[in-house]
Amino acid sequence: MDAVDRCQLRLATPADRGFVLDLSARCFEHLGDYRAILGGWLAHPGVRTTLAVDPTRGPVGHAMQAFTRGPLDLRPTATLIAIAVHPVARRRGIARLLLDAALDLAGAEAPLIDAADRMRLEVAADNPAARALFTGVGFVHRPRGDGRYPNGQRYLCLERRLTPAHHTAPCAPRA
């Protein structure tokens, strides 16, 4: 059985805060102080964090997303804030599992009344594996949103519309 087949998805609880922050610090330390950055996001009521949990290892990854609505937006936008997989569990489909769950949750979750109609994210320009993951499921580059991480590395802004299929939640994690 493959690692992705063993993993179960669930929404993070306050008890998972340490895991999320530790893994984020480990995976993103070269980009900035993501322990502090994501710690602030975790306290926000419009943020949902999904965990991938291996029954023998415990949590091995997370996807964190925020739901926001601008003054002219008819529906909220989901922003994938972070997706991280523990180094020992990489290259086993877990990031894709988390991404699919985030897309489904964005279309089904209603922290702002309606499901989101699009998802945005930022990806390091020098991370071809992550860029391939995102473009492989339909994300496209939106250069106007490009910028730099706190430590100065360049990121690319990607976005995709959510299809009606993402307004049901076959992969959404259980609470």
Residue pairs with C-beta under 8 A, 6 or more apart in sequence:
2 92
2 93
3 54
3 60
3 89
3 92
3 93
3 94
4 92
4 93
4 94
4 96
4 97
6 54
6 55
6 56
7 52
7 53
7 54
7 60
7 61
7 94
7 97
8 52
8 53
8 55
9 50
9 51
9 52
9 53
9 97
9 98
9 101
9 171
9 172
9 173
9 174
10 50
10 51
10 53
10 173
10 174
10 175
11 48
11 49
11 50
11 51
11 173
11 174
11 175
12 20
12 49
12 50
12 51
12 62
16 49
16 51
16 59
16 62
17 39
17 42
19 51
19 58
19 59
19 62
20 38
20 42
20 49
20 51
20 62
20 64
21 35
21 38
21 39
21 42
22 35
23 59
23 61
23 62
23 84
23 86
24 34
24 35
24 38
24 62
24 82
24 84
25 33
25 34
25 35
26 84
26 86
26 87
27 34
27 84
27 85
28 34
28 82
28 84
30 151
30 153
31 124
31 149
31 150
31 151
31 153
32 149
32 150
32 151
33 150
34 82
37 150
38 64
38 81
38 82
41 47
41 64
41 66
41 81
42 49
42 64
44 66
45 111
46 66
46 67
46 68
46 111
46 112
47 64
47 65
47 66
47 67
47 81
48 64
48 65
48 67
48 105
48 109
48 111
49 62
49 63
49 64
49 65
50 62
50 63
50 64
50 98
50 101
50 102
50 105
50 173
51 59
51 61
51 62
51 173
52 59
52 60
52 61
52 62
52 85
52 89
52 94
52 97
52 98
53 59
53 60
54 60
54 89
57 88
57 89
60 85
60 86
60 88
60 89
60 94
61 83
61 84
61 85
61 86
61 89
61 94
61 95
61 98
62 82
62 83
62 84
62 98
63 80
63 82
63 83
63 98
63 99
63 101
63 102
64 80
64 81
64 82
64 83
65 78
65 79
65 80
65 81
65 102
65 105
65 106
65 119
66 78
66 79
66 81
67 76
67 77
67 78
67 79
67 106
67 109
67 111
67 112
67 116
68 76
68 77
68 79
68 112
69 75
69 76
69 77
69 112
70 77
74 114
74 117
75 114
75 115
75 116
75 117
76 111
76 112
76 114
76 115
76 116
76 117
77 116
77 117
77 118
77 119
77 120
78 102
78 105
78 106
78 109
78 116
78 118
78 119
78 120
78 162
79 119
79 120
79 121
80 99
80 102
80 119
80 120
80 121
81 121
83 95
83 98
83 99
83 102
83 130
85 94
85 95
85 98
95 130
95 133
96 133
96 137
97 171
99 133
99 134
99 137
100 137
100 171
101 171
101 172
101 173
102 119
103 119
103 137
103 162
103 166
103 171
104 166
104 168
104 169
104 170
104 171
104 172
105 169
105 172
105 173
106 115
106 116
106 119
106 162
106 166
107 115
107 116
107 162
107 165
107 166
107 167
107 168
107 169
108 115
108 166
108 167
108 168
108 169
108 172
109 115
109 116
109 169
109 172
115 162
115 166
115 167
116 162
117 161
117 162
118 159
118 160
118 161
118 162
119 139
119 159
119 160
119 162
120 142
120 145
120 157
120 158
120 159
121 134
121 139
121 157
121 158
121 159
122 145
122 147
122 155
122 156
122 157
122 158
123 130
123 131
123 134
123 155
123 156
123 158
124 130
124 149
124 153
124 154
124 155
124 156
125 131
125 153
125 154
125 155
125 156
126 153
126 154
131 156
131 158
134 158
135 158
137 160
138 160
139 158
139 159
139 160
140 158
140 159
140 160
141 156
141 157
141 158
142 157
142 158
142 159
143 156
143 157
144 157
145 157
145 159
146 154
146 155
146 156
146 157
147 154
147 155
147 157
148 154
148 155
149 155
